[in-house]
Amino acid sequence: MLYQRKTLPDTLIGDPAPLPAELVGLSDACLADLSAALGVAADETGYAGQGFFPYTPPPPPPPPVDEIYKVDFMRLFTQAERIAIRQAAKLNPVVEDYQAILDASPEKVRLSDADIQEGIPELEDAGLLAPGRAAQILSGESP
């Protein structure tokens, strides 16, 4: 278990680390104020005005969204963007091809798929998405 050293009452907190060997076995209550727990021994060992507190690391961030249902993928676009893409597919063979690949995909879409990774920025380059929208969509961020 890791602890953080704290200077009392200044509340300067050190980096998480294992307890020093001479403090192992003390209760968390004693570790919270070594001056009170150790008395004169705290002065002699250099722990006067010090405390050690258990360190609980923050939870890891959730994994990025990669695979989502096709309807949820389409909801990453605004209605205006979806309409513009469908209209462009009637006139632009590249957009039509991208739309055909999406239509042929199974019920879920992988945001990490090469066609998705290449196609969404192309839609932005073609002016069908506002600048910055491709990155939002590829990260699974709703409008």
ChimeraX attribute file (.defattr): number of C-alpha atoms within 10 A of each C-alpha:
attribute: neighborCount
match mode: 1-to-1
recipient: residues
	/A:1	9
	/A:2	15
	/A:3	20
	/A:4	19
	/A:5	24
	/A:6	19
	/A:7	17
	/A:8	16
	/A:9	9
	/A:10	9
	/A:11	11
	/A:12	11
	/A:13	15
	/A:14	12
	/A:15	11
	/A:16	17
	/A:17	13
	/A:18	15
	/A:19	19
	/A:20	9
	/A:21	7
	/A:22	8
	/A:23	13
	/A:24	10
	/A:25	10
	/A:26	13
	/A:27	10
	/A:28	13
	/A:29	12
	/A:30	17
	/A:31	23
	/A:32	20
	/A:33	22
	/A:34	24
	/A:35	20
	/A:36	16
	/A:37	17
	/A:38	16
	/A:39	13
	/A:40	13
	/A:41	14
	/A:42	17
	/A:43	13
	/A:44	10
	/A:45	10
	/A:46	11
	/A:47	19
	/A:48	20
	/A:49	17
	/A:50	22
	/A:51	25
	/A:52	25
	/A:53	19
	/A:54	17
	/A:55	15
	/A:56	11
	/A:57	8
	/A:58	6
	/A:59	6
	/A:60	6
	/A:61	6
	/A:62	6
	/A:63	6
	/A:64	9
	/A:65	13
	/A:66	14
	/A:67	15
	/A:68	15
	/A:69	13
	/A:70	16
	/A:71	11
	/A:72	14
	/A:73	19
	/A:74	17
	/A:75	16
	/A:76	19
	/A:77	20
	/A:78	13
	/A:79	12
	/A:80	10
	/A:81	17
	/A:82	16
	/A:83	13
	/A:84	15
	/A:85	22
	/A:86	14
	/A:87	14
	/A:88	18
	/A:89	17
	/A:90	10
	/A:91	10
	/A:92	13
	/A:93	11
	/A:94	14
	/A:95	22
	/A:96	17
	/A:97	13
	/A:98	20
	/A:99	17
	/A:100	12
	/A:101	13
	/A:102	18
	/A:103	11
	/A:104	9
	/A:105	12
	/A:106	9
	/A:107	11
	/A:108	15
	/A:109	19
	/A:110	18
	/A:111	20
	/A:112	14
	/A:113	12
	/A:114	9
	/A:115	13
	/A:116	18
	/A:117	16
	/A:118	13
	/A:119	20
	/A:120	21
	/A:121	20
	/A:122	17
	/A:123	21
	/A:124	16
	/A:125	13
	/A:126	14
	/A:127	13
	/A:128	21
	/A:129	21
	/A:130	12
	/A:131	12
	/A:132	10
	/A:133	20
	/A:134	22
	/A:135	14
	/A:136	14
	/A:137	21
	/A:138	19
	/A:139	15
	/A:140	19
	/A:141	15
	/A:142	14
	/A:143	11
